[in-house]
């Protein structure tokens, strides 16, 4: 979850105020920045051809069934955390895209991951590339390109646990979950996800009091596997499009989905130790393994967040609701963050008693945490950022915000 206890993180910024540095980023990518020590890793894709221009917000008509024309370059970039200076840049792949994407998607939407020895950059249909911290490519792994629902492309990021990389590739042809040796890239096992089609949710490694599980949300079934790829349990009831990332708190697992065109928009809180099919009956909001369910509260693109004892939900059009995380009881909402609607894709983050919501216009709306809905302020970067969809990252007393034009380091400056 995007929660920090660092009291020195900024709560106020603008295009000039509390900006420690900013670095231009060519191309487009919705991957989040990743930090290890004094290094920041980010991915992007440039092109010498056309770059689709996407309007903001939710709308129909963004499907593209052919890739954009022109040669593309997939890039991995390492920056210095303190200065924003580019330390190295690598181009693991160049050529024509191997599939289409939604006009608001990018060919670098999957967030890279690092273990402090290696950085792993996953580009969906275009492969997984491993580098050492100095930028030397160690190995690569590629799978056959697959078709996705409506030609929207892939977006789920890899996860790393105990020397293994886990990747979910849910698509229209043959969905699978695969485990790789993080040092060598060698496949350890692969599990076919029978009946599952395109999803965009990053898996989650849940280390609970009973065992460790690989959690994979899905439109047909939400599934949990053990570390060898064996199915532990599953349950249905999700929205027809699944994007949000699961997480755990208070000994519970939280899974959400909420396509705006569906009636089913559930938030599930799951207890450890389940097995088999644990789906709720139509007249149930809980059972032996599902602690609670809010059936029509889930967000579409953003993930939810728990801060203190409360779970906050940000909907794409700028509505916010709040629930008790342990019980699912409604606290308030939906309340509107901005007066006349909005466009939100990034997931929220929290610190210093506040919740932060970054919209697609690069404006961060600051909400007072607690049982009363109260918007405190708006932090605007600039009107020239274009569309903004990446979720920011926190590193010590720095907040890293990526737009489609550049990356900012936000840090309080002593007056």
ABEGO torsion letter per residue (X at the ends): XBBBABAABBABBBAABGBABBBBBBEBBABBBBBBEABBBBBBBBBABBBBBBBBEBBBGABBABBBBEBBBBBBBBBBAAAGBBABBBBABBEBBAEBBBAABBABABBBBBAGABBBBBAEAAEBBBBBAAGBBABBBBBBBBBBBGGAEBABBBBBBGGBBBBBBBBAABBBBBBBBAAAGBBABBBBBBGBBBBABBBBBBBBAABBBBBBBBAABBBBBBAAGBBABBBBGBBABBABBBBBBGGBBBBBBBBAABABBBBBBBBBGBBEBABBBAABABBAABABBBAAABBAABBBBBBEABBBBBBAAGBBBBBBAAAGBBABOBBBABABEBBBABBBBBBGGBBBBBBAAGBBBBBBBEABBBBABBBBABAAAEBBABBBBBBEABBBBBBAABBBBBBBBBX
